[in-house]
Amino acid sequence: MKNKKLIIGIGSFLVIASLLTTGCGKEVKVSKKAVVGFEDGEITANEFYKDIKTTNISKLVDMIDLKLFKDKYPATEEEDKDVKDQIDQIKSYYSDESTFKQVIGQYFGATDEKELEEILRLEYKREQAVNDYIEKNLKDDEIKKYYDENYYGDMSAKHILISVNSSDDATDEEKQEAEEKALEKAKKVIKKLNDGEDFDKLAKKYSDDKATASKGGDLGSFAYDDMVAEFSKACAELKVDEYTKEPVKSSYGYHIILKTKQEKKKALKKVKSEIKEKLREQKLNDDKTLYYNSLIEIREENGITWNDSTIKKAYNELMDNLIKKASSNTNQQ
């Protein structure tokens, strides 16, 4: 048997990375030079490039974003910790090396831990870029509106918690019965308050929040977002020294809330960055497509153009699919 001649050229197809230059609507020709040659023929760089340019579009997008974000968002201790925690969490579920590699290959497209780290670091930087982009584009009037309607000074309150005592394996009928029993008990406590009984004494006797019951249900001072939404909304609507006349339902059970103090809210200029962060989180939560649409706009703002119409089409199809999938997740919420 004759020895087969093998010629491997790498540099000839690395020009894929040069697609971020001006031009559009054309097919890029790489080279007629053989990437692989053998006795009965050869595979040219052009043939290889034509085959991989659509199937590897996500890799090209990673290369684009790495170019855009690597220097703008250098690694920080927070990024190091976030990436390490994610890897450690995956390892905690899949402790043996073989299964670990299989999982990261299937879900992340990574061949080993080092490549997984690079993928997670890029995603971390993407999130930073999206967060900055959304906050940068917030309008002053929507920031002011949020401040006027949703921002509160710190509050102080006491509460009496009546838990719903039902197990996870209880029937729907048993859960409903426990719910009604807890609600009825909470209403009886409110009636006692209406009759003039002392809130602190009732909290010590009836509250299922053992951490605060011995203190008369005192929760101390807290920000609006420190508590579950139902609790904070009800407390914010109370006047100082007023208690809720109806039980407040939350995931913890039923609360009877007595508001004891209301701090004046800080000036808008002092909390503007905090409000921008809250609005950004709210927008991303309400519209799952915003993440991908923001990345598209960031790339466009950085002057991305395409020399190859086939790759441009593949990129548009990739982003359309990601947006459709995210939109479906939003609609299912």
Secondary structure as GFF3:
##gff-version 3
##sequence-region A 1 333
A	DSSP	beta_strand	7	8	.	.	.	ID=ss1
A	DSSP	three_ten_helix	11	19	.	.	.	ID=ss2
A	DSSP	beta_strand	34	38	.	.	.	ID=ss3
A	DSSP	beta_strand	41	44	.	.	.	ID=ss4
A	DSSP	alpha_helix	45	55	.	.	.	ID=ss5
A	DSSP	alpha_helix	57	69	.	.	.	ID=ss6
A	DSSP	alpha_helix	77	93	.	.	.	ID=ss7
A	DSSP	alpha_helix	97	108	.	.	.	ID=ss8
A	DSSP	alpha_helix	113	136	.	.	.	ID=ss9
A	DSSP	alpha_helix	140	150	.	.	.	ID=ss10
A	DSSP	beta_strand	155	162	.	.	.	ID=ss11
A	DSSP	alpha_helix	172	194	.	.	.	ID=ss12
A	DSSP	alpha_helix	199	206	.	.	.	ID=ss13
A	DSSP	alpha_helix	210	213	.	.	.	ID=ss14
A	DSSP	beta_strand	218	222	.	.	.	ID=ss15
A	DSSP	three_ten_helix	224	226	.	.	.	ID=ss16
A	DSSP	alpha_helix	229	237	.	.	.	ID=ss17
A	DSSP	beta_strand	248	250	.	.	.	ID=ss18
A	DSSP	beta_strand	253	262	.	.	.	ID=ss19
A	DSSP	alpha_helix	268	286	.	.	.	ID=ss20
A	DSSP	alpha_helix	290	301	.	.	.	ID=ss21
A	DSSP	alpha_helix	309	331	.	.	.	ID=ss22
###
